[in-house]
Amino acid sequence: MNKLFQILDEVLPIELCHMIISYTYAPQSISLTTDIKNYCATKADINKLYKDRLQDDADGWLSNDLIGYANRNVATIFGLTDDFYVIFLKYIIQLKTREQVDAYFITLLDKDLTVQINVMWGLFTVEDRAEFYDIMS
């Protein structure tokens, strides 16, 4: 461990090294680390499922299906559902109003498909991810 700190000290400013080390003294909650592990494992699974079925168009379909799932299968052209707003307001703490969610969602749609997928998958709970995978498989 000391060798790692020596290497970091040579490469990074000492202040940044202290910040990194401080995180080792305050581990994250079990629920957060479980969610992170689940995110990684299930995202790989859902990506593989879509790539196997749709090949080149997989990311577009996956993004569309994730948004549809979050909106309880109501086409977004008809508006966003209460459930959609709950997902965004609950997990993106900077968003306080429906108008802010609308603005954020519009900017999200302008992003790369990979970004859209990562954000939507990250907003889902472990249970949401499992249900989505079950529905799509």
Sequence and secondary structure as in RCSB ss.txt:
>XXXX:A:sequence
MNKLFQILDEVLPIELCHMIISYTYAPQSISLTTDIKNYCATKADINKLYKDRLQDDADGWLSNDLIGYANRNVA
TIFGLTDDFYVIFLKYIIQLKTREQVDAYFITLLDKDLTVQINVMWGLFTVEDRAEFYDIMS
>XXXX:A:secstr
 HHHHHHHHHHS HHHHHHHHHHHHS   HHHHHHHHHHHHHHHHHHHHHHHHHGGGHHHHHHHHHHHHHTTT  
GGG   HHHHHHHHHH TT  SHHHHHHHHHHHHTS HHHHHHHHHHHS HHHHHHHHHHH 
